Amino acid sequence: MNIAIVGASGAVGQEFLRVLEQQNFPVDNLRLFGSKRSSGQNYLFRGKEYTVEELTHESDFSGIDIAFTSAGASVSKEYAPTITRHGTIMIDNSSAFRLDADVPLVVPEVNGADALIRPRRIIGNPNCTTIQMVVALKPIDNISKIREVRVATYQAASGAGASGMEELALQTREIISGETPTVNKFQAQLAFNLIPQVDIFTDNDYTKEEMKMYHETRKIMHSDIRVSAMCVRVPVMRAHSEALWIETEKPVSVEQARAALESAPGIVMTDDPAEGKYPMPLDVAGSDAVYVGRLRKDISSERGLTMWVVGDQIKKGAALNAVQIALWLIDNDPTLKR
């Protein structure tokens, strides 16, 4: 495969390089693109040094099979025609096209086949919180259709990029030293605090992040599932956590759900509360899988289950899911098979 990464200098762009290496992705040629500011920077991949090119409307993507883009929605919208005009498949990590009817939104464990229908040669990579949630929902939905999900998220500083992690570390040092914490990236001090706001508020008083979970889940699962989310930023460096309350059409036993989750691709069950075993972001950071624990019957609903889900949102929630889409295409799309 001839591969391009757009936004190569960012946190997700750098994660793309690591994930391509870890997944032993078949890269014949690699090109890196970025802003004027990041152009000229050099990065190693498989022992070879690559230089970031400035992305312009004259950039030539001919011959590139797949471009992974993670430079923000405005860049994706502006440069999509430049990237795709010669037939390149654009797997986009921004929010630019996720809800467009003619752009598939894909999590391979859930709806991989949607990636085959891409009239604009663009495939959307979902929001990080949505990705890990639908991976955990799909095995249960296969037993009985899920009617409703209520979710509270506990989102790490890394969801705001490298600058979010830097600010959390800086604030922690400042507070310990008795200094006034610096607040630039987040709405308030994050260290030793919780912020019940991720992204901006919409007219219905839900944030954009919460509405993404509503709309994206329905699109990915091809379902009228009802989703109500409360998204909270927490002083964790990396990996998002979610508490889920699920209601199905027919009762699903804990034993049925556990068996389905244990056999599902991309999921690791860590669920022995009596022994203090359950997923935690500190343990999950850097891992590929979505981790599930605290699975139990919802005592408030005859058709309810509740569980705890943790995933590294830079890996499975961003770069890894995009690379898995590309790997799925290589295995299943005749136009890309080598």
Secondary structure, DSSP 4 states (H G I P E B T S, - for coil): -EEEEETTTSHHHHHHHHHHHHTT---SEEEEEE-TTTTT-EEEETTEEEEEEEP-TT---TT-SEEEE-S-HHHHHHHHHHHHTTSPEEEE-SSSSTT-TTS-B--HHHHGGGGG--TTSEEEPPPHHHHHHHHHHHHHHHHS-EEEEEEEEEE-GGGG-HHHHHHHHHHHHHHHTTPPPP-SSSSS--TT--BS-SS-B-TTS-BHHHHHHHHHHHHHHTS--EEEEEEEE-S-SS-EEEEEEEEESS---HHHHHHHHHHSTTEEE--BGGGTB---HHHHTT-SSEEEEEEEE-TT-TTEEEEEEEE-TTIIIIIHHHHHHHHHHHHH-TTT--
